Amino acid sequence: MLKTVLGRFMVIGVLEGISFLLLLLVAMPLKYAAGWDQAVTIVGGVHGALFVLYILAALQAFMELRWGMKKLLLAFVAAVLPAGTFVFEAHLKKEIQAGRMYGTVEEADRSRTRQAG
């Protein structure tokens, strides 16, 4: 799964989504209810790094898999909504299964070659 652009994007998306939910549902309550500020510092730092990786992976997918601007913007919006990355990943899986999107650069290239020829 980590060998393809889309596979990496999806794994990073799941990790980013989990870190976001941990930040909102565990770290923030620990900070404000228990006074443990380090929870937000630790989980927030991990989430921030995963957020940046998610955005970079989305940009890579946009360029290599020839995503349209709409799909890229949806990926960005998904990153800032709780559980948004999970919903976006489910949407991508449906598009692949329906044959409306390619899962690898090679599949996208073959499709472009057939269309040009």
Helices and strands as residue ranges (DSSP letters): H 5-22, I 23-27, H 28-34, H 38-64, H 69-80, H 84-97, H 105-116
